[in-house]
């Protein structure tokens, strides 16, 4: 995404309009000419003080490698646009791809996005897109440069980063846009059970500084490898705000999953992230969040205890080296009332990490 019609950069303190950073691309796909080619590279070094022996930081697919320089996500973004047609293909690589696409097969593992769309009416901005596209769920996507904090919160790690199916975009007014999603399922390119799923999104912009978004999801999560589960119901709400030197975003969600023996598993989270720009190039970011999954719908603790819950807080420093180069440092701490973390082969209640990063887009 260096990719925006509003040209929003996370280090610039004034915006033409707040963008929705949930999806990978938050523009209306208005490009320079009919075809554009862009690129993105996110390189990081992370150190987890619990020193995991596998070198994988537990519970995360983003920036998840410990004690090594690596690529979180690199991609080439090829887009086509005309008055009533648009298409996009984004092949991606990196540790985020390796971890998040593990359930996909073959070359599907490397599709960050691949979609085509048609504008139904010449004079109305009603679009139908089909293929693989960014998910609207929660206030964060896999594209780190578009977010106030460098690392991802728990929230986006346990909802879809990508969706496959058909998306209808329909503006209801100058301030409200509605979206309808007919999907293969919960973050899956290859359909696992042939039952399909449905999602909705309602985006409200009361002014240029504030965006409020509400999403829902209903789908059957049964698959060949797990026939004991059933319907999943999920809803989130988040806001994104930016004015002057201050920016903030917050998200809350809850999900219900039908589990074995007709039991219902519930997971939920809440987070709040703020950023203050000290200069046009330098800013600081703080975050606090809580994630609770007592029934193991999304997380089975690595320490094999029952139920997962954790607080997290972080503090980061961001420096804009150039219009398209961002350098970031972040310290983060995790703490729980349960022994869900591991250190020296023993179960513990806390974990701490530091992460540095450089992101380049063109």
C-alpha positions as CSV (number, residue, x, y, z in Angstrom):
1,X,0.0,0.0,0.0
2,X,2.0,3.1,-0.8
3,X,-1.1,2.9,-2.8
4,X,-3.6,5.4,-1.6
5,X,-5.7,7.9,-3.4
6,X,-5.7,10.0,-0.2
7,X,-1.9,9.4,0.0
8,X,-2.0,8.7,3.7
9,X,1.3,7.9,5.4
10,X,1.5,6.7,9.1
11,X,4.1,9.4,9.8
12,X,2.2,12.4,8.4
13,X,0.0,14.2,11.0
14,X,-2.6,15.7,8.7
15,X,-4.9,13.7,6.4
16,X,-7.3,14.4,3.6
17,X,-9.5,11.7,5.0
18,X,-9.1,8.9,7.6
19,X,-8.6,5.6,5.8
20,X,-9.8,2.2,6.9
21,X,-6.6,0.3,7.7
22,X,-8.4,-3.0,8.2
23,X,-8.1,-4.2,4.6
24,X,-4.9,-4.5,2.5
25,X,-5.9,-1.7,0.1
26,X,-8.2,1.0,1.3
27,X,-8.4,3.0,-1.9
28,X,-11.2,3.0,-4.5
29,X,-8.6,1.6,-7.0
30,X,-8.1,4.8,-8.9
31,X,-4.6,4.5,-10.4
32,X,-2.2,6.3,-12.6
33,X,-3.2,5.0,-16.0
34,X,-4.8,1.6,-16.5
35,X,-2.0,-0.5,-15.2
36,X,0.3,0.1,-12.2
37,X,3.0,-2.0,-10.6
38,X,4.1,-1.3,-7.0
39,X,6.2,-3.0,-4.4
40,X,6.5,-3.4,-0.6
41,X,9.2,-4.8,1.7
42,X,9.0,-5.3,5.5
43,X,12.2,-6.4,7.1
44,X,12.5,-7.0,10.8
45,X,14.5,-8.3,13.7
46,X,12.7,-9.6,16.8
47,X,14.1,-10.9,20.1
48,X,11.8,-12.7,22.6
49,X,13.3,-12.8,26.1
50,X,11.7,-16.2,26.8
51,X,14.0,-17.5,24.1
52,X,11.7,-20.0,22.3
53,X,13.7,-23.0,21.2
54,X,11.8,-23.3,17.9
55,X,12.6,-19.7,17.1
56,X,8.9,-19.1,16.5
57,X,7.2,-16.6,18.7
58,X,4.1,-18.2,20.1
59,X,0.5,-17.1,19.2
60,X,1.5,-14.9,16.3
61,X,1.9,-15.2,12.5
62,X,3.1,-11.7,12.0
63,X,6.8,-10.8,12.8
64,X,6.9,-14.2,14.4
65,X,10.6,-15.3,14.1
66,X,12.9,-14.9,17.1
67,X,16.6,-13.8,17.1
68,X,17.1,-13.4,13.4
69,X,16.8,-10.8,10.6
70,X,14.0,-11.8,8.3
71,X,11.3,-10.6,5.9
72,X,7.8,-10.4,7.4
73,X,6.1,-9.6,4.1
74,X,7.3,-8.7,0.6
75,X,5.0,-8.4,-2.4
76,X,4.6,-7.0,-5.9
77,X,1.3,-5.3,-6.5
78,X,-0.1,-5.4,-10.1
79,X,-3.3,-3.5,-10.7
80,X,-5.5,-2.7,-13.7
81,X,-8.3,-0.1,-13.7
82,X,-10.7,1.4,-16.3
83,X,-13.9,3.2,-15.9
84,X,-15.9,0.0,-15.1
85,X,-13.3,-2.7,-14.6
86,X,-10.6,-3.4,-12.1
87,X,-8.3,-6.2,-11.3
88,X,-5.5,-6.9,-8.8
89,X,-2.9,-9.6,-8.3
90,X,-0.5,-9.5,-5.4
91,X,1.9,-12.4,-4.9
92,X,3.6,-12.3,-1.5
93,X,6.5,-13.9,0.4
94,X,7.9,-13.9,3.9
95,X,7.5,-15.3,7.4
96,X,4.0,-14.0,7.6
97,X,3.1,-15.9,4.5
98,X,4.7,-19.1,5.8
99,X,2.8,-19.0,9.1
100,X,-0.6,-17.6,8.0
101,X,-1.0,-19.6,4.8
102,X,0.1,-23.0,6.2
103,X,-3.4,-24.5,5.6
104,X,-3.4,-23.5,1.9
105,X,-2.1,-25.8,-0.8
106,X,0.4,-25.4,-3.6
107,X,0.7,-22.0,-5.2
108,X,-2.3,-20.7,-3.3
109,X,0.0,-20.2,-0.4
110,X,1.5,-17.1,-2.1
111,X,-1.7,-15.2,-3.0
112,X,-2.0,-12.1,-0.8
113,X,-4.7,-10.8,-3.1
114,X,-6.1,-11.8,-6.5
115,X,-9.4,-10.3,-7.6
116,X,-11.4,-8.8,-10.4
117,X,-14.3,-6.4,-10.3
118,X,-17.0,-4.8,-12.4
119,X,-18.9,-1.5,-11.8
120,X,-22.5,-2.5,-12.3
121,X,-23.9,1.0,-13.3
122,X,-21.9,3.6,-15.2
123,X,-22.8,6.5,-12.9
124,X,-23.1,4.7,-9.5
125,X,-20.2,3.4,-7.4
126,X,-21.7,-0.1,-7.0
127,X,-19.0,-2.8,-7.5
128,X,-18.9,-6.6,-7.5
129,X,-15.5,-8.1,-6.9
130,X,-14.6,-11.8,-6.9
131,X,-11.5,-13.6,-5.9
132,X,-9.1,-13.3,-2.9
133,X,-9.2,-9.9,-1.2
134,X,-8.4,-8.3,2.1
135,X,-10.6,-8.9,5.2
136,X,-12.5,-6.1,6.8
137,X,-12.3,-7.7,10.3
138,X,-10.6,-5.6,13.0
139,X,-8.7,-2.4,12.6
140,X,-5.5,-4.0,11.5
141,X,-4.2,-5.7,8.3
142,X,-0.9,-7.5,7.5
143,X,0.5,-4.3,6.0
144,X,2.6,-2.9,9.0
145,X,3.3,0.6,7.6
146,X,-0.3,1.5,7.7
147,X,-0.7,1.0,11.4
148,X,0.1,3.0,14.5
149,X,2.0,0.1,16.1
150,X,4.5,-2.0,14.2
151,X,3.6,-5.5,15.5
152,X,0.1,-6.8,15.2
153,X,-2.3,-7.0,18.1
154,X,-4.0,-10.3,19.1
155,X,-7.2,-9.0,17.4
156,X,-6.2,-9.4,13.7
157,X,-4.2,-12.6,14.3
158,X,-7.4,-14.5,15.2
159,X,-9.7,-13.3,12.5
160,X,-9.2,-13.6,8.8
161,X,-6.5,-11.6,7.1
162,X,-7.9,-12.6,3.7
163,X,-11.2,-13.8,2.3
164,X,-12.2,-15.6,-0.8
165,X,-15.5,-15.2,-2.5
166,X,-17.6,-12.4,-3.9
167,X,-17.9,-8.8,-2.5
168,X,-20.6,-6.3,-3.2
169,X,-19.8,-2.6,-2.5
170,X,-22.7,-0.2,-2.2
171,X,-22.5,3.4,-1.0
172,X,-25.7,4.2,1.0
173,X,-24.9,7.9,1.4
174,X,-22.0,10.3,1.3
175,X,-21.0,9.1,4.8
176,X,-22.1,5.4,4.8
177,X,-20.9,2.5,2.7
178,X,-22.2,-1.1,3.0
179,X,-20.4,-4.3,1.9
180,X,-21.8,-7.8,1.5
181,X,-19.5,-10.8,1.4
182,X,-20.4,-14.3,0.1
183,X,-17.4,-16.4,1.1
184,X,-15.8,-19.9,1.0
185,X,-15.3,-19.6,4.7
186,X,-13.1,-18.2,7.5
187,X,-9.8,-17.3,6.0
188,X,-9.6,-20.0,3.3
189,X,-8.9,-19.9,-0.4
190,X,-9.8,-23.6,-1.0
191,X,-13.3,-24.3,0.4
192,X,-13.1,-26.8,3.3
193,X,-16.7,-27.9,3.6
194,X,-18.7,-26.5,0.7
195,X,-21.2,-24.8,2.9
196,X,-20.1,-21.2,2.4
197,X,-20.3,-18.2,4.7
198,X,-21.7,-14.7,4.7
199,X,-20.1,-11.5,6.0
200,X,-21.3,-7.9,6.3
201,X,-19.5,-4.5,6.7
202,X,-20.9,-1.1,7.5
203,X,-18.5,1.8,7.3
204,X,-19.5,5.2,8.7
205,X,-17.5,8.4,8.2
206,X,-19.1,11.3,10.2
207,X,-16.3,13.6,9.3
208,X,-12.8,13.5,7.7
209,X,-11.1,12.7,11.0
210,X,-13.2,9.8,12.2
211,X,-14.2,6.4,10.8
212,X,-16.5,3.8,12.6
213,X,-16.8,0.3,11.2
214,X,-19.0,-2.6,12.1
215,X,-18.6,-6.2,10.7
216,X,-20.4,-9.5,11.1
217,X,-19.6,-13.1,10.0
218,X,-21.8,-16.3,10.0
219,X,-20.4,-19.6,8.7
220,X,-20.1,-23.3,9.3
221,X,-16.5,-24.2,10.3
222,X,-16.9,-28.0,9.9
223,X,-14.1,-29.6,7.8
224,X,-12.8,-33.0,6.9
225,X,-10.2,-32.8,9.7
226,X,-12.7,-31.5,12.3
227,X,-16.3,-32.7,12.0
228,X,-17.2,-31.9,15.6
229,X,-17.6,-28.1,15.3
230,X,-20.4,-26.2,13.6
231,X,-21.6,-22.6,13.1
232,X,-19.5,-19.6,14.0
233,X,-20.9,-16.2,14.7
234,X,-18.6,-13.2,14.9
235,X,-19.0,-9.4,15.2
236,X,-16.5,-6.6,15.7
237,X,-16.7,-2.8,15.9
238,X,-13.8,-0.4,15.7
239,X,-12.9,3.3,15.2
240,X,-10.0,5.1,13.5
241,X,-9.3,8.7,14.4
242,X,-6.7,11.2,13.3
243,X,-6.4,14.9,13.8
244,X,-3.4,17.1,14.0
245,X,-0.6,15.4,15.9
246,X,-2.7,12.7,17.5
247,X,-4.1,9.4,16.1
248,X,-5.9,6.6,17.8
249,X,-7.7,3.4,17.0
250,X,-9.6,0.9,19.1
251,X,-11.4,-2.4,18.4
252,X,-13.6,-4.8,20.3
253,X,-15.0,-8.1,19.1
254,X,-16.6,-11.3,20.2
255,X,-17.2,-14.7,18.6
256,X,-19.3,-17.8,19.3
257,X,-18.3,-21.2,18.0
258,X,-20.5,-24.3,18.2
259,X,-18.2,-27.0,19.6
260,X,-18.4,-30.7,20.3
261,X,-21.5,-32.0,22.2
262,X,-23.4,-28.8,21.3
263,X,-21.3,-26.6,23.6
264,X,-20.6,-23.0,22.7
265,X,-17.1,-21.7,22.8
266,X,-16.7,-17.9,23.1
267,X,-13.6,-15.7,22.5
268,X,-13.4,-11.9,22.7
269,X,-10.8,-9.1,22.8
270,X,-10.5,-5.3,23.2
271,X,-7.6,-3.0,22.2
272,X,-6.7,0.6,22.2
273,X,-3.7,2.2,20.3
274,X,-2.6,5.8,20.2
275,X,0.2,7.7,18.4
276,X,1.6,11.2,19.0
277,X,3.7,12.9,16.3
278,X,6.4,14.9,17.9
279,X,7.7,16.1,14.5
280,X,6.8,15.4,10.9
281,X,9.3,12.5,11.0
282,X,9.3,11.3,14.6
283,X,6.4,9.8,16.5
284,X,5.7,7.5,19.5
285,X,3.0,4.8,19.8
286,X,1.5,3.1,22.8
287,X,-1.0,0.1,22.9
288,X,-2.9,-1.9,25.5
289,X,-5.1,-4.9,24.8
290,X,-6.7,-8.0,26.3
291,X,-7.5,-11.3,24.6
292,X,-9.6,-14.1,26.2
293,X,-10.3,-17.5,24.8
294,X,-11.4,-19.7,27.7
295,X,-12.8,-22.5,25.5
296,X,-9.8,-22.9,23.1
297,X,-11.7,-21.8,20.0
298,X,-8.7,-20.0,18.5
299,X,-5.8,-20.7,20.8
300,X,-4.6,-23.9,22.5
301,X,-1.9,-22.8,24.9
302,X,1.6,-24.0,24.2
303,X,1.8,-25.1,27.9
304,X,-1.2,-27.4,27.4
305,X,-3.3,-25.9,30.1
306,X,-7.0,-25.2,29.5
307,X,-8.0,-21.8,28.2
308,X,-6.0,-18.8,27.1
309,X,-6.1,-15.2,28.3
310,X,-3.5,-12.5,28.1
311,X,-2.9,-8.8,28.4
312,X,-0.4,-7.0,26.3
313,X,1.1,-3.5,26.2
314,X,3.7,-2.0,24.0
315,X,5.6,1.2,23.4
316,X,7.1,2.1,20.0
317,X,9.2,4.8,18.3
318,X,8.7,5.5,14.6
319,X,11.0,7.5,12.3
320,X,10.3,8.4,8.7
321,X,13.6,8.3,6.8
322,X,11.9,9.3,3.6
323,X,8.5,9.5,2.1
324,X,8.6,5.8,1.4
325,X,11.0,4.5,4.1
326,X,9.9,3.9,7.7
327,X,12.1,2.8,10.6
328,X,10.5,1.5,13.8
329,X,11.4,0.2,17.2
330,X,9.0,-1.4,19.7
331,X,9.1,-3.0,23.1
332,X,6.2,-5.3,24.1
333,X,5.2,-7.1,27.2
334,X,2.6,-9.9,27.7
335,X,1.2,-10.9,31.0
336,X,-1.5,-13.4,32.0
337,X,-3.2,-14.8,35.1
338,X,-2.5,-18.3,33.6
339,X,0.8,-19.9,32.7
340,X,0.3,-19.7,29.0
341,X,4.0,-18.7,28.1
342,X,7.1,-20.8,28.4
343,X,10.7,-20.0,29.5
344,X,13.5,-22.5,29.9
345,X,11.0,-25.3,29.3
346,X,8.9,-24.1,32.2
347,X,5.4,-22.6,32.1
348,X,5.3,-18.9,33.1
349,X,2.8,-16.1,33.1
350,X,4.7,-13.5,31.1
351,X,6.7,-12.8,28.0
352,X,8.7,-9.8,26.7
353,X,10.0,-8.9,23.3
354,X,11.7,-6.1,21.3
355,X,11.4,-5.6,17.6
356,X,13.0,-3.4,15.1
357,X,12.0,-2.9,11.5
358,X,12.5,-1.1,8.2
359,X,9.7,-0.8,5.7
360,X,10.2,0.3,2.1
361,X,7.4,0.8,-0.5
362,X,7.5,2.0,-4.1
